[in-house]
Amino acid sequence: KSDNILKEKFMDSVDSDLFWPAVESRIRYTQQFIETHSDRWGFYGACSLTTNLLAWGPNIDLSKGCIVDADPNKWGRVVSGCKIPTLPPLDATAEGTREFLVMPFGFQESIRDHIVQHYPEMKPTMLFEGLALQYEFLRGSDA
């Protein structure tokens, strides 16, 4: 019986009353990021979050955008339905892209630190600033 209780605890559904407002907030944030950049800009991270954001945010205009990832296995490929081929970071900066929205929410701070260390010409903006700390706080309050 204890196995069923544990299983039920991890199978709780996501509350759509909380989920969709959070999604819509990130879509608005992304659209504001794009609108404030008249030059080229990029999403850093060819991942499922980028795919979902593009699918759920139909007004996201990629005409001046690019998708960048540090993984060479993704370069030149349309990854996870991201709509356009993924570029290596140095190719994006060679094309004049400087402003990047960091996408993968689980690694925001470490990706920002990687960008700052290895690509100083890039300016990263985090889509989920402080998410790791917020998650740790919420995990601690459940104990």
C-alpha positions in Angstrom: 0.0 0.0 0.0 2.8 2.4 0.7 4.0 2.0 -3.0 0.6 3.2 -4.2 0.7 6.3 -1.9 4.2 7.2 -3.2 3.1 6.6 -6.8 0.0 8.8 -6.3 2.1 11.6 -4.8 4.2 11.8 -7.9 1.4 11.4 -10.4 -0.5 14.6 -9.3 -1.6 16.5 -12.4 -0.4 20.0 -13.1 -3.0 22.6 -12.0 -4.0 24.4 -15.2 -5.2 27.4 -13.2 -1.5 27.9 -12.3 0.2 26.5 -15.4 -1.4 28.5 -18.2 -1.0 31.9 -16.5 2.7 31.1 -16.0 3.0 30.1 -19.6 1.3 33.2 -20.8 3.6 35.3 -18.6 6.7 33.8 -20.2 5.2 34.3 -23.7 4.6 38.0 -22.9 8.1 38.3 -21.5 9.5 36.7 -24.7 7.5 39.0 -26.9 8.7 42.0 -25.0 12.3 40.8 -25.3 11.9 40.5 -29.1 10.1 43.9 -29.4 12.9 45.7 -27.6 15.6 44.4 -30.0 15.6 46.0 -33.5 18.7 44.0 -34.4 19.2 40.3 -34.5 18.5 38.4 -31.3 18.6 34.7 -30.3 17.2 31.9 -28.2 20.0 30.1 -26.4 19.0 26.5 -26.2 17.4 24.3 -28.8 15.2 22.4 -26.4 11.6 21.4 -25.6 10.9 24.7 -23.8 11.8 26.6 -27.0 9.6 24.3 -29.0 6.7 24.8 -26.6 7.1 28.5 -26.4 7.1 28.8 -30.2 4.0 26.5 -30.4 2.0 28.3 -27.7 3.2 31.8 -28.7 1.9 32.1 -32.3 2.9 35.8 -32.5 6.6 35.1 -31.8 8.4 36.4 -34.9 11.6 34.7 -35.7 12.5 36.9 -38.7 15.3 38.6 -36.8 15.9 35.6 -34.5 18.1 32.6 -34.3 18.3 29.5 -32.2 21.7 28.7 -30.7 23.0 25.8 -28.7 26.4 24.7 -27.4 25.8 21.0 -28.5 27.5 20.3 -31.8 25.0 17.5 -32.5 22.3 20.1 -32.9 24.1 22.5 -35.2 22.5 22.9 -38.6 19.5 20.9 -37.6 15.9 21.8 -36.8 15.8 20.4 -33.2 12.6 19.4 -31.4 10.4 21.3 -33.8 12.2 24.7 -33.2 11.3 25.8 -36.7 14.7 27.0 -37.8 18.2 25.3 -37.9 20.3 25.6 -34.7 23.5 27.6 -35.0 26.8 27.3 -33.1 27.3 30.2 -30.7 30.2 31.6 -32.7 28.3 31.6 -35.9 25.5 33.6 -34.4 27.8 36.2 -33.0 29.6 36.4 -36.4 26.2 37.2 -37.9 25.9 40.1 -35.4 23.6 38.5 -32.8 24.5 39.8 -29.3 21.3 39.6 -27.3 20.1 36.1 -26.2 17.2 34.8 -24.2 18.4 31.7 -22.2 15.7 29.1 -22.6 16.4 25.8 -20.6 14.8 26.6 -17.2 16.6 23.9 -15.3 20.1 25.3 -16.1 19.5 29.1 -16.3 22.4 30.2 -14.0 24.9 27.7 -15.3 24.2 28.5 -18.9 24.5 32.2 -18.2 27.8 31.6 -16.5 29.0 29.5 -19.5 28.0 32.2 -21.9 29.8 34.9 -19.9 32.9 32.8 -19.6 33.1 31.5 -23.2 31.3 34.1 -25.3 31.9 37.6 -23.7 30.3 39.3 -26.8 27.0 37.7 -25.9 24.5 39.4 -23.6 22.3 36.7 -21.9 18.9 37.4 -20.5 17.4 34.6 -18.5 13.8 33.6 -19.2 13.5 32.2 -15.7 15.7 34.4 -13.5 16.1 32.9 -10.0 14.1 29.7 -10.8 16.6 27.4 -9.1 16.5 29.3 -5.9 12.8 29.6 -5.9 12.5 25.8 -6.5 14.9 25.0 -3.6 12.9 27.3 -1.3 9.6 25.6 -2.3 11.1 22.2 -1.9 12.3 23.1 1.6 8.9 24.5 2.6 7.2 21.2 1.7 9.4 19.2 4.2 
